Amino acid sequence: MAEVNNGKPTKNWLTTLVLCWFLGFLGVHRMYAGKLTSGFYMAYGTIFSACALVLNVYLGAACFTLMAAWWLTDFFAISVKKFRDCYGRDIVSDKIGE
């Protein structure tokens, strides 16, 4: 049964920010917000970057740079409360349902 919340955010802003800071390279904050596909791509990109780093330092460094840019963009968006969940709602509240 679908949860009805009248457009209110269902995810905690501080939790999203902390997840992004500590596990952002693995896309955990995106998965928490319901963005499973992009969270998987972020995790896959990080794992690919680590493997590429073993094979070729320059390729690995370039891949890690791209992943870092994606992570920093998300962290900045969450910090200024402009990050959206999978339903397009801003995650702005420190309390669920507020």
VOPAGU-2260 file (C-alpha; in pm, 1 decimal, decimal comma):
REM VOPAGU-2260
SITE   aa  ch    i         X         Y         Z
SITE  MET   A    0       0,0       0,0       0,0
SITE  ALA   A    1     140,2     341,9     -98,3
SITE  GLU   A    2     218,3     589,2     176,0
SITE  VAL   A    3      34,6     920,7     147,1
SITE  ASN   A    4     213,3    1217,8     301,4
SITE  ASN   A    5      67,6    1517,3     113,7
SITE  GLY   A    6     397,8    1612,2     -51,3
SITE  LYS   A    7     593,7    1633,4     272,1
SITE  PRO   A    8     952,3    1508,0     274,7
SITE  THR   A    9     990,2    1154,5     404,5
SITE  LYS   A   10    1368,1    1164,5     446,5
SITE  ASN   A   11    1572,3    1340,5     712,0
SITE  TRP   A   12    1800,0    1618,9     585,5
SITE  LEU   A   13    2074,3    1564,9     844,5
SITE  THR   A   14    2082,0    1189,9     781,3
SITE  THR   A   15    2117,9    1254,4     408,3
SITE  LEU   A   16    2401,3    1501,5     470,4
SITE  VAL   A   17    2592,0    1264,6     702,1
SITE  LEU   A   18    2548,5     971,7     462,4
SITE  CYS   A   19    2677,9    1185,6     178,0
SITE  TRP   A   20    2980,4    1300,0     378,8
SITE  PHE   A   21    3090,3     955,4     495,7
SITE  LEU   A   22    2959,5     721,7     221,4
SITE  GLY   A   23    2901,9     963,6     -64,6
SITE  PHE   A   24    3143,8     796,0    -303,3
SITE  LEU   A   25    2934,9     479,8    -280,7
SITE  GLY   A   26    2607,9     663,7    -348,2
SITE  VAL   A   27    2448,1     562,7     -18,7
SITE  HIS   A   28    2287,2     906,6      22,5
SITE  ARG   A   29    2121,6     868,0    -318,9
SITE  MET   A   30    1992,2     523,1    -230,3
SITE  TYR   A   31    1858,1     663,3      99,0
SITE  ALA   A   32    1670,6     929,6     -99,0
SITE  GLY   A   33    1518,8     659,8    -318,9
SITE  LYS   A   34    1739,6     723,3    -622,5
SITE  LEU   A   35    1849,3     362,1    -650,6
SITE  THR   A   36    1969,2     367,5   -1011,2
SITE  SER   A   37    2195,5     670,8    -977,1
SITE  GLY   A   38    2316,0     542,1    -638,8
SITE  PHE   A   39    2413,9     214,8    -805,7
SITE  TYR   A   40    2593,0     405,7   -1083,8
SITE  MET   A   41    2781,6     606,2    -825,2
SITE  ALA   A   42    2893,3     291,0    -642,1
SITE  TYR   A   43    2984,0     123,5    -971,3
SITE  GLY   A   44    3182,1     431,1   -1081,0
SITE  THR   A   45    3381,2     430,8    -759,3
SITE  ILE   A   46    3459,3      60,3    -785,9
SITE  PHE   A   47    3553,2     103,5   -1153,0
SITE  SER   A   48    3779,0     396,8   -1060,2
SITE  ALA   A   49    3960,6     185,7    -800,9
SITE  CYS   A   50    4013,6     -94,8   -1053,5
SITE  ALA   A   51    4126,4     152,3   -1320,7
SITE  LEU   A   52    4371,4     303,6   -1073,1
SITE  VAL   A   53    4542,0     -33,4   -1040,3
SITE  LEU   A   54    4571,9     -69,6   -1417,5
SITE  ASN   A   55    4654,3     287,7   -1513,2
SITE  VAL   A   56    4722,9     571,4   -1270,7
SITE  TYR   A   57    4605,4     845,6   -1506,4
SITE  LEU   A   58    4281,2     674,1   -1601,6
SITE  GLY   A   59    4206,2     594,5   -1237,6
SITE  ALA   A   60    4281,2     950,6   -1128,8
SITE  ALA   A   61    4053,9    1087,2   -1401,5
SITE  CYS   A   62    3771,4     853,8   -1298,7
SITE  PHE   A   63    3812,2     942,3    -930,5
SITE  THR   A   64    3806,5    1312,3   -1022,7
SITE  LEU   A   65    3472,4    1267,5   -1199,4
SITE  MET   A   66    3330,1    1074,7    -905,3
SITE  ALA   A   67    3456,8    1340,2    -662,5
SITE  ALA   A   68    3289,7    1613,1    -868,4
SITE  TRP   A   69    2958,9    1421,7    -859,2
SITE  TRP   A   70    2992,9    1365,2    -484,3
SITE  LEU   A   71    3076,9    1732,4    -414,9
SITE  THR   A   72    2785,6    1849,1    -628,3
SITE  ASP   A   73    2549,7    1630,6    -426,7
SITE  PHE   A   74    2704,3    1739,4     -96,1
SITE  PHE   A   75    2666,4    2105,6    -187,9
SITE  ALA   A   76    2305,0    2052,9    -300,7
SITE  ILE   A   77    2222,7    1875,4      26,1
SITE  SER   A   78    2401,5    2144,7     230,0
SITE  VAL   A   79    2195,3    2425,8      78,7
SITE  LYS   A   80    1880,7    2209,7     100,3
SITE  LYS   A   81    1825,0    2178,8    -275,5
SITE  PHE   A   82    1865,6    1799,9    -302,3
SITE  ARG   A   83    1550,9    1616,4    -408,5
SITE  ASP   A   84    1427,4    1267,0    -329,8
SITE  CYS   A   85    1304,1    1021,3    -590,6
SITE  TYR   A   86     961,3    1189,9    -595,2
SITE  GLY   A   87    1103,2    1534,2    -671,9
SITE  ARG   A   88    1050,2    1672,3    -321,5
SITE  ASP   A   89    1324,4    1877,0    -157,5
SITE  ILE   A   90    1484,8    1713,8     146,0
SITE  VAL   A   91    1480,9    2016,5     370,6
SITE  SER   A   92    1347,4    1905,4     707,2
SITE  ASP   A   93    1541,9    1787,0    1009,9
SITE  LYS   A   94    1228,1    1602,0    1122,0
SITE  ILE   A   95    1038,0    1346,0     920,0
SITE  GLY   A   96     694,3    1462,0     811,7
SITE  GLU   A   97     753,5    1824,6     906,1
